[in-house]
Amino acid sequence: MCVCGVLLHSYRPISKLPYLSKVVERVVAKQFISHANIFDLLSTHQSAYQQHHSTETAVLSAHNDLVCAVDDGKVTILVLLDLSAASDTADHDILLSVLRDQFSIEDTAYNWFHSYLSDRQRSFVHNDQQTVFFPLDCSVPQGSVLGTLEFVAYTEDSSDVVAKHCINQHAYADDNQLHTSCFPSDVSRSCSSASIRMHCRPRSVVRTTTSSTERQ
């Protein structure tokens, strides 16, 4: 894959961490995951950092819901969300409050995370020229052991927002699958009440059944 040099937003900074730092992060990550699993703090709809879960379980969960909806004669709307530059959006103050309030990280453990996120600086090197260092008040280190885990904790309560609107969700880190199902008659009735005209002949329709998939 070729990345255009003009589109600077296509590049993502990777943190170059020393070996000892990665070892410490791995120890902390193992303890944090154990703590979250014991007290059931991570969402059941999040496959990242869950034992016996992977990207496959996230896909299988959505596929199973779609097949069950087809068996019931329902149609399904599926939205796939991939957050752009997800690791760069985590605010440090909010992340620390989430760790304290939602994951009960306190005392020495909280102080360690606060120290880990505080006073971070970033610099870039291009054509053997290095920029000045500038402070970071958001983002988690990409390429680190704890980076993705911290982002999962940062967005953990998003599943509660989705559930309030009766929408099914399954995620792996920052990749989310949102879907909801209903009978075709419900769609037509809702569109009629809202004075929305439905096109009877869409240009492309994917019809899924339990035995085959047809494209019209």
C-alpha positions as CSV (number, residue, x, y, z in Angstrom):
1,M,0.0,0.0,0.0
2,C,1.4,3.4,-1.0
3,V,0.8,6.3,1.2
4,C,0.7,9.7,-0.5
5,G,3.3,12.0,0.9
6,V,1.0,15.0,0.5
7,L,-1.7,13.5,2.7
8,L,0.0,13.9,6.1
9,H,-3.1,12.9,7.9
10,S,-2.6,9.4,6.5
11,Y,0.4,8.9,8.8
12,R,0.2,7.7,12.4
13,P,3.0,8.2,14.9
14,I,4.3,5.0,16.4
15,S,5.9,5.3,19.8
16,K,9.4,4.0,20.1
17,L,9.5,2.6,23.6
18,P,12.5,1.0,25.3
19,Y,12.5,-2.7,26.0
20,L,12.2,-2.2,29.8
21,S,9.1,0.0,29.3
22,K,7.3,-2.7,27.3
23,V,8.1,-5.3,30.0
24,V,6.6,-3.0,32.7
25,E,3.5,-2.3,30.5
26,R,3.0,-6.0,29.9
27,V,3.0,-6.7,33.6
28,V,0.5,-3.8,34.3
29,A,-1.7,-4.9,31.4
30,K,-1.9,-8.5,32.8
31,Q,-2.9,-7.2,36.2
32,F,-5.4,-4.8,34.8
33,I,-7.1,-7.4,32.6
34,S,-7.2,-9.8,35.6
35,H,-8.8,-7.1,37.7
36,A,-11.4,-6.2,35.0
37,N,-12.3,-9.9,34.5
38,I,-12.7,-10.7,38.2
39,F,-15.1,-7.8,38.7
40,D,-16.7,-8.1,35.2
41,L,-15.8,-4.5,34.3
42,L,-15.4,-4.8,30.5
43,S,-18.4,-4.9,28.2
44,T,-19.6,-8.3,27.1
45,H,-19.9,-6.8,23.6
46,Q,-16.2,-6.1,23.4
47,S,-14.0,-8.9,22.1
48,A,-10.6,-7.2,22.6
49,Y,-8.7,-8.4,25.7
50,Q,-11.4,-10.9,26.5
51,Q,-10.4,-14.5,27.2
52,H,-11.4,-16.9,24.4
53,H,-12.4,-13.9,22.2
54,S,-10.9,-12.5,19.0
55,T,-11.8,-10.6,15.8
56,E,-13.5,-13.8,14.7
57,T,-16.0,-13.8,17.6
58,A,-16.9,-10.2,16.8
59,V,-17.7,-11.2,13.2
60,L,-19.5,-14.4,14.3
61,S,-21.7,-12.5,16.8
62,A,-23.0,-10.1,14.1
63,H,-23.4,-12.9,11.6
64,N,-25.4,-15.0,14.0
65,D,-27.7,-12.1,14.7
66,L,-28.2,-11.4,11.0
67,V,-29.0,-15.1,10.3
68,C,-31.5,-15.2,13.2
69,A,-33.2,-12.1,11.9
70,V,-33.5,-13.7,8.4
71,D,-35.0,-16.8,9.9
72,D,-37.6,-14.6,11.6
73,G,-38.4,-12.8,8.3
74,K,-36.9,-9.5,9.4
75,V,-34.7,-7.0,7.6
76,T,-31.5,-5.7,9.3
77,I,-29.7,-2.4,9.1
78,L,-25.9,-2.9,9.8
79,V,-23.6,0.0,10.4
80,L,-19.8,-0.6,10.6
81,L,-17.9,2.1,12.5
82,D,-14.1,2.5,12.3
83,L,-12.9,5.5,14.3
84,S,-10.4,7.6,12.5
85,A,-7.1,8.1,14.5
86,A,-8.9,6.5,17.4
87,S,-5.8,6.4,19.7
88,D,-5.2,10.1,19.2
89,T,-8.6,11.1,20.6
90,A,-8.3,9.8,24.2
91,D,-8.1,12.7,26.6
92,H,-5.8,12.0,29.5
93,D,-7.9,13.7,32.2
94,I,-11.1,11.8,31.0
95,L,-9.1,8.5,30.8
96,L,-7.8,8.9,34.3
97,S,-11.3,9.6,35.6
98,V,-12.7,6.6,33.8
99,L,-10.0,4.4,35.3
100,R,-10.8,5.8,38.8
101,D,-14.6,5.9,38.7
102,Q,-15.5,2.9,36.4
103,F,-12.6,0.6,37.0
104,S,-11.8,1.4,40.7
105,I,-8.1,2.1,40.0
106,E,-6.9,3.8,43.2
107,D,-3.9,4.7,45.3
108,T,-0.6,3.4,43.9
109,A,-2.1,1.9,40.8
110,Y,-3.9,5.2,39.9
111,N,-0.7,7.2,40.6
112,W,1.2,4.9,38.2
113,F,-1.3,5.5,35.4
114,H,-1.2,9.2,36.1
115,S,2.6,9.2,35.9
116,Y,2.4,7.1,32.8
117,L,0.2,9.6,30.9
118,S,1.6,12.8,32.3
119,D,4.4,15.0,30.8
120,R,4.5,13.1,27.6
121,Q,6.1,14.8,24.6
122,R,6.2,14.0,20.9
123,S,8.6,14.7,18.1
124,F,8.7,13.7,14.4
125,V,11.6,12.9,12.1
126,H,11.4,13.4,8.4
127,N,14.3,13.4,5.9
128,D,16.7,13.2,8.8
129,Q,15.3,16.4,10.3
130,Q,13.6,16.3,13.7
131,T,10.9,18.7,14.9
132,V,10.8,20.3,18.3
133,F,9.1,18.4,21.1
134,F,5.6,19.4,22.0
135,P,3.5,18.3,25.0
136,L,0.6,15.8,24.7
137,D,-2.6,16.1,26.7
138,C,-4.5,13.4,24.7
139,S,-3.8,10.2,22.8
140,V,-2.5,6.9,24.1
141,P,0.9,5.6,22.8
142,Q,0.4,3.7,19.6
143,G,2.6,0.7,19.3
144,S,2.7,0.3,23.1
145,V,1.4,-2.7,25.1
146,L,-1.1,-0.5,27.1
147,G,-2.3,1.8,24.3
148,T,-5.1,-0.3,22.9
149,L,-6.1,-1.5,26.4
150,E,-6.4,2.0,27.6
151,F,-8.5,3.0,24.6
152,V,-10.9,0.0,25.3
153,A,-11.3,1.2,28.9
154,Y,-11.8,4.8,27.6
155,T,-14.7,3.8,25.4
156,E,-16.2,1.1,27.6
157,D,-19.3,3.0,28.5
158,S,-20.3,3.6,24.9
159,S,-22.0,0.2,24.9
160,D,-24.4,1.6,27.5
161,V,-25.4,4.5,25.2
162,V,-26.0,2.1,22.4
163,A,-28.1,-0.3,24.5
164,K,-30.4,2.6,25.6
165,H,-31.5,2.9,22.0
166,C,-32.2,-0.8,21.7
167,I,-29.4,-1.3,19.1
168,N,-27.2,-4.4,19.1
169,Q,-23.5,-3.9,19.2
170,H,-20.3,-5.9,19.1
171,A,-16.8,-4.4,18.9
172,Y,-13.1,-5.2,18.7
173,A,-11.1,-2.3,20.1
174,D,-12.2,0.7,18.0
175,D,-14.1,-1.3,15.3
176,N,-17.8,-1.4,16.0
177,Q,-20.7,-3.2,14.5
178,L,-24.1,-1.7,15.2
179,H,-27.3,-3.4,13.9
180,T,-31.0,-3.6,14.5
181,S,-33.7,-5.7,12.9
182,C,-37.5,-5.3,12.2
183,F,-40.2,-6.6,9.9
184,P,-40.4,-5.1,6.4
185,S,-44.0,-3.9,7.2
186,D,-42.6,-1.9,10.1
187,V,-40.2,-0.1,7.8
188,S,-43.0,0.7,5.3
189,R,-45.3,1.9,8.0
190,S,-42.6,4.2,9.6
191,C,-41.7,5.7,6.2
192,S,-45.4,6.3,5.4
193,S,-46.0,8.1,8.7
194,A,-43.0,10.3,8.1
195,S,-44.1,10.9,4.5
196,I,-40.9,9.3,3.1
197,R,-41.2,7.8,-0.3
198,M,-39.5,4.4,-0.7
199,H,-38.0,3.4,-4.1
200,C,-39.3,0.0,-5.0
201,R,-36.4,-0.8,-7.4
202,P,-33.1,-0.1,-5.7
203,R,-30.1,-0.4,-7.9
204,S,-28.5,-3.1,-5.8
205,V,-30.0,-5.4,-3.2
206,V,-28.2,-8.1,-1.3
207,R,-30.7,-10.8,-0.1
208,T,-29.4,-13.1,2.5
209,T,-31.0,-16.5,3.4
210,T,-29.8,-19.3,5.5
211,S,-28.9,-21.4,2.4
212,S,-27.5,-18.8,0.0
213,T,-26.8,-15.2,-0.8
214,E,-28.2,-13.6,-4.0
215,R,-27.4,-10.3,-5.5
216,Q,-30.0,-8.5,-7.7
